[in-house]
Amino acid sequence: MNKLFRGIMPALVTPFDSEGRLKARSAEAIIKYELAAGVDGFYVNGATGEGLFLSEKTRMDMIETALAACAGRVKLINHVGAVDTLQALRLAKHSAEVGCDAISSLVPNYIAAYTTEQILDYYRRLHGESGLPVLVYCTHLAGSAPYEFMKRVMEVEGVIGCKYTLPDYYSMHRITELNGGDINVINGPDEMLICGLVMGADGGIGSTYNLMPDRFLRLFRAYSEGRLEEARQIQFGINKVVSVLLSHGVIAAVKETLNRMGFDAGSVAYPGRTFSKADSDAFIAELRQSGYEI
């Protein structure tokens, strides 16, 4: 069975200092906050975690810290995609050595004109290096149509499905029917979680789950129990907050909110946005107007 992951899984931010070194205690504190809310797992070192901008060591430190903090309570997916694909292979092997439940990756260096066969071989090697289930990060597919791409990649041994971060929900539904329906499809866009669930997603992975795990958990529970209108209203409330976060740069805004909540999440990788005191105060005022309590 390929459906290994279900429910609400924050795409963790990575707290790091000005030299790019992991702030392990800060990461532990954020993880414990999410666990206390009842989340079902974590997606580590992805786009929200700024994995592509961090050193190999920092990424290894982050997944090891997350695994230790979780202590087997929930499942972890480690995103290993890297501009240097040899680094991705090393990260895949390391993921298996430290006990991850699965790995994930963007299409390799998606600005390059790799052929479909070359991309399939990349995912084949990721599984070969790790022996772990592989969840494709389905976004920026090098010009390929989502359904046709996933139809081919599901032929690769070890690939169990995808993190689907695209707005085309017709294609998502078609993907959920691949392999006789034995495929793990996780929704990506936070503001459209309910759309993904309606179209067959098994759960969600998202940036703003770091700040609103309780809301996303309530939405998932309401939908799962057939209370669609309640789930819709929760999504609409979430989206008011998401709109503010998007307007300030979502990862920078999520980190700044965590900072104001008492977590030392730091700022995003250079040259990303940093908040002055005045900027931060104005942002938090907007956040409160959207219905987010801080």
C-alpha positions, 0 to 999 in steps of 0.5 A: 500500500502506498498511502503512508501519509494522511492528515495535517503535516506542517512544512517546517521552517528552519531556524538558522543564524546569520551563518546558516547554522541551525538553531536546534533549540528553536527548531525543537521548540517549534516542533513541540508546539506543533506536536502539542496541537496534534499534527500528523507529521512533518515535511522537513527541508522543503521550500518553507524550510529553505532547504535549497538555500542551506548547507548540506550539514544544516539540512542534516542537522535539521532532520536529525533534530526533528527526528529526535524531537518527534521521538517516533510520535509522528512520521517525517518526510525529508525533502532532499532536492538540491541544485547539486543532484549528487548532494540530493543523493547523499541527503537521501542516503543520510535520511535512511541512516537516521530513520526518516519515514520517506523522502521527497524531492523537486524535479532535479534542477527544474530550470535545466532541460532534462528529459523525462527519462533523465528525471525518472532515473533521478527518482529511481536513484533517490530510492536506490540510495535510500531504500525509502518511499519517495514522494515527488514534489509536484510543482515546476515540472519542467513543462510536463503536464501533471497527470502525464508526468505522475503517470510515468513517475509512478512506474518508478519503484519506490515512488508512492505519490506526490506533494501536489502544489499546483492549482489544477485540481482536475489533474490532481483528481486524475492523479489520485486514480493512478495505480488503481487509486493506490497512490499517496497524494498530499495537497500543497496550497494552504489556501485550497486545502479543502479543494484538495480534500474534495478532489481526493487528497489524503491530507495537506502539507503547508507553510502556514500550518506552522502558525495555525495547526489547530485550524487546519486540524479542525478543517481536516476533521470536519471534512473527514466527518462529512461536515462540509459547510463547517470545513468551508467556513474554517478554510475561509477564515484561514484564507483571511490570515493567509492573504496577509501572510502572502502580502508580506512574503509567506516564509518571512511572515511565518518566521516573523510571526513565530518570533513574535510568539516567542520562538527564535525562528530568525529570518529568511536566507539572504537576501530575503526580507527582514522586518524592522520593528515598525514593519513588524508592528504594522504586519502584526496589526494586519494579522490581528485584523485578519482574525489571527490571535497573537 
